[in-house]
Amino acid sequence: MKEDFYDILGVSKGASEAEIKKAYRKKAIEYHPDKNPGDKTAEEKFKKAAEAYEVLSDPDKKARYDQFGHQAFEGGGFGGGGMNMDDIFSQFGDIFGGGFGGFGGFGGGGRQHRVKGSNLRIRVKLTLEEIANGVEKKIKVKRKIQAQGTTYKTCGTCNGTGQVTRITNTILGRMQTATTCSTCGGAGQSIDYRPSDADTQGLKVSEETVSIKIPAGVEDGMQLKVAGKGNEAPGNGVAGDLLVAIEEQDHPELQREGNNLHYDLYISFSEAALGASREIDTVSGKVRIKIEEGVQSGKILRLRGKGIPSLNGYGKGDLLVHVNVWTPKTLNKEQREFFEKMAKDDHFRPSPDSGDKSFFEKVKDMFS
């Protein structure tokens, strides 16, 4: 099983934002690749710490992780996972800035900074059936890529590091600070040649079909991340990410409440009195249910496991069928005579027994 993010950083679940950052800073120094050259174990721990920090330092991602665990980042991911060294130094450069811990710049030890391209955001509409079963979507995305034939040269101001280091004499001694190179914008490179179809950064817009795997159980408003499918960066930069917002479409028959689904079933007086067999919709197809004779309006039938799968993999919700006895609005003469006669019949008088639950008791049972 994947190691717990809190255990990786050595903090409790209730740790503050400052405590999480401090813990990551400590781990980053301990396992920094410049401090442990050639040590694959240290490099792996360095990546794990960065992955944990990426999630726990973001309030939204942290909330999803606390609720769903690692399952929240599978099937395309909601952030975290699959980070490489360039991602880490690009995303968390401030952790190492200003000569911190003896490491210069973003990567330290003269490591060249790599600019990350901008992220793209799209919205994907999903039916309730797609959410229940999981789906793979192929989406056309317009993104910036490096134009063919574009060449770059090392920035003469920062010598390719993307940063300019300045040493200032103060009353406390010499202070070293590192700032982003203003000439190249931190890329470490500048345009040498660009074709006519490229912009000033050597990029052009291209349409690409991106495959997005969406796990079962997602909710409206959740955001997936497809790493590296955002805009590319100039030079030796790292591509940004494609952020996919989930939009849940309304179902004509079913209403979602968490992982449970609700269905309003309307039956006639005759069906309520005599019993019936009815076919209803579910997210996995149609099912036939039996209605016992003498069923009362407001009765709730629970079909276990016919709801939405839990995103963390712990089972499925239920389908709650709400029985509503339909009262006819108009009657012909024969029907009216029948009901007038039955109005005085003891079998037609309301006589709830002690076992019948009130509406509020039924609602309480639904959430228990």
Secondary structure, DSSP 8 states (H G I E B T S, - for coil): ----HHHHHT--TT--HHHHHHHHHHHHHHH-TTTSTT-HHHHHHHHHHHHHHHHHTSHHHHHHHHHHGGGGG-TT-SS-SS--HHHHHHHSGGGTTTTGGG--TTTSTT-----B---EEEEEEE-HHHHHH-EEEEEEEEEEEE-TT-EEEE-TTTTTSSEEEEEEEETTEEEEEEEE-TTTTTSSEEEEE--TTS-TTSEEEEEEEEEEEE-TT--TT-EEEETT-S---STT-B---EEEEEEE---SSEEEETTEEEEEEEE-HHHHHH-EEEEEEETTEEEEEEE-TT--TT-EEEETT-S-B-TTSS-B--EEEEEEE---S---HHHHHHHHHHTTSGGGS----TT---HHHHHHHHH-
